[in-house]
């Protein structure tokens, strides 16, 4: 490979050799209950000058996912079946989209959909659609129940934990651990318990939502740091940015953060990617023990986190790097990032077209580049007394 | 063939009218501009909604189905009644017999128990 990237620069990556715009599909567009990573991924791609003119296709699960209504974010949006409906349905839907909007790359952003994408990945490659996904064995290790195995493979410390496959098992295993405990759902959620009589309710809550196993993990009292990382197709670290949460929502999710200069956290990310042979995005959730200052890995998430734009602002556009990896390009590691970059999340209300909603609920798809002139539009309702309304023949200024 | 007007199932819809606040789109999107509730109807449902909006009597809806689709009269009558029941269940019909009976049951004059 030439060391002079300028000398071998070809056509802008935003346009394929065929002249067709680079087209990337992004999943996880929910904003309502919790911000899913899809919108941050889209924002990161749209902020990349090399992506100018590129197209983004949204894969949504809900017709009220806000990015589906914003032509500055997505060019088209399709409703997809939930992961529980299986890989065959997923592939069928992707092929439908691909026939209408030939896709170059898909970026799945939700834990629950990754097994399906891993399963259909060979077929996606046959279709010419690039994906960068962890090997199945590495993906299985990211499960909360496998954290002790991650510690063995990577050398990163983890709190003592046990995976319970039933309530009875949870009661037995909890007595082997020190209180307080984090009771964790298989995919999401965690409850801190300070006594064993709180255990059954916590286990039942998470088992009802995500099934078994439920993971019992010794609580590490300390400060949480998260690291977003990206592995290339050979399982080498391309980029990593650590941050500390500044604000939390009521679920403990980061609502604000600041990047930190912490070589130990970067080393943990490197070990995680390289020892696991991880391909694609990854998030490490670590707690620095108040007493020992040692970092403990408490969770490994197999996708970009929702706070990922902090990494972009700090100088590492990891979603764009992922796109280039998915296109088969060699991506050199990022040289670094800016520590002390701060980010706070805000919510904004965005006016949307009811016609887009109409299209999504009736057809399961919408092309924002081709709005239908027959789409339903808001109609004017006069608030004046009828005699005054008759004298006024124009709508008031908004 | 039973005459639809003699069918007690359709009789209770005799005075029913579709909410005037419903707007039906060519896509089958049915939108209530007052409540912002929305529904999706298939082509046969759209045919029936349009007919109701045009003032076709509930008892005669089945004839619209027969005219527009390849369906027998009996099946069309059953489908029309089922559709009216769905509309009633969703609160999109006013003035049906069910509404009248519900009102009567709560009336003080009926508290002697002569009505269920």
Contacts between the chains, C-beta under 8 A, distances in Angstrom:
chain1	res1	chain2	res2	distance
A	354	B	31	7.5
A	357	B	38	7.4
A	358	B	25	6.1
A	358	B	27	5.8
A	358	B	29	4.2
A	358	B	31	7.7
A	358	B	38	7.8
A	359	B	27	7.2
A	361	B	29	6.7
A	361	B	38	6.9
A	361	B	40	5.7
A	362	B	25	8.0
A	362	B	27	4.3
A	362	B	28	5.4
A	362	B	29	5.2
A	362	B	40	5.5
A	363	B	27	7.1
A	374	B	25	7.2
A	374	B	26	5.7
A	374	B	27	7.8
A	375	B	25	7.9
A	376	B	23	6.9
A	376	B	25	5.5
A	376	B	29	6.6
A	376	B	31	6.1
A	379	B	33	7.2
